[in-house]
């Protein structure tokens, strides 16, 4: 199976902290696609959040706004773009799956734009759903009291029960397997929102994304649930960053469990990280208060890591602050 993203903190890097630096003031603010946020830790799209807590995406939206960071709403949310917008101000991105019926896609993108969403995170690694054995075993489907609210009224808001996974059957029937780079161009003709390409793991696809007008790259392996033997996101990150050559920002999605993980990603060139499972777990435990708490915990850990590494602002976090497994295998020059 794919290397579990939970090995992120153990597997990859060691710190090279700098000392005797005045760290009495730490600035964690940053700008993402022109929007200022309080820290480079944002919320990834996770589907069907009302399965975790009755307030679902409402709670997550309020918590992310209170934390001064970005929430990404899933296409498969159990709250609609309009409902999430109604929770109040906040910077929000919209994650998009491309359906076979492009009229549905165009309508949804325009609704997100009208609702004040600021960018599209186009998921590109799911022309077919990976073999999720737990879903098959449990015959997973959306509970009857919930719907995919963005598709309510389009006869696409419910999942039928299946002999294996209801989600897999839904994806097979609705998601467009012909999706290609030309569709990134097509999306640019129907929206003014910048498009982030989510699901990139290689230098080759990074260059193609930039050539086709992507405003940014999200390094993601879909929570390690799509294809076995792909690298952990932190392992793929530096290859993507080098290929981007600073032309667009690169973000990391997946595997972040501590503030130290976020620091490693920034040291390897990421402009920020997106967290998924920690938010859902916190939502299930304590609703909005839980999501607020997990964001505060990650913020505090990240700030402490910066201070103990001798960094007072994000621009001071560099590749020289970490040593990776690959570095350990390189010959050391003799003085």
C-alpha positions, 0 to 999 in steps of 0.5 A: 500500500501507499506509504501512510501519510502519518509517517510524514514526521518520522520518515523524511527530515531532520532540522538544522536550527539556528541559534542566538537570533532574536525570536521575540516576534514571529510573523506567520502571515502570508499571501495566497493568490493575493489574499492575506492569511494568518498562517500558511496552514489552510483547510483541504477539501474533505467530503460529506462533513455532516457525517462527522458532525451535524453542522458539518461544513458550517462549523468548518467555515466558521472556524477557518474564518475565525482563524484567519485562514482559507477553507476549501469546500468539496464538490461533494459537501453536505452543505452547498456553496451558498450555505457555506457563504451564508456563515459569514465572511471568510476566504474560501476556495472551491474544489471541483470534480469534473462531471460528464455533463459539462453544463452541471460543471459550468453551473456549479463553477458560476454558483461558487463564483457568485457565492464569493469563492476565490479560487478553484482547486481542480482535482485531477487524480480521480478519473476513476476512484481508487480501490478503497477496500474499507468502502467496499467491505462496508458497502459505503454510501451516503446516509439517506438523511444527507445529500450532496447539496451542491447537486440537489435538484439535479438528480445527482445529490444521492448515492445509490446502494451498491454491492461494493462501494456506492461512492465508487459506483457514483464516480464511475457513472458521473465523473468524466474519464476524458478529463485532460489538459484542454479542460483546464483551458476550458475552465478558464473560459467560464470563470475568472477565478484562478485555477489550482491543479490538485493532484500533481506529483511529478515535474512533468505534470508541473510544467504542463500545468503551468503551460496550461495556465494553472495559477498554482500547484497542489501536491497531493496523493488524495490522502494516499487512497488513489494509487498504491506506491505513489510517494508521500506528498512530502517526498514528491514536493521538492521535485515539483517545486524545482520544476515550477521554478517560482513561476507559480506557488506550490502547496502541499496537501496531505500528511500534515499532523503537526506544526513541524510538518508544515515547517518541513514543507515550507523549507522544501519550497511550499508556499503553504499546506492544506490539512484534511484528516485533522480537521475531520477528526476535530470536527467529529470530536467537538464540532466547530470548537474542535476545528478551532482547537486543531487550527490553534494547536497547529499554529502554536506548534508552527510558531514554536518550530519557527522560533526554535529554528531561528526564523522570525518570518516565513521568508527566513525558512529555507532549505538549509533549515532541514536535512533530508534522507537524500542529503544524508546519502550524498558525499560530504565535502572535506574542508 
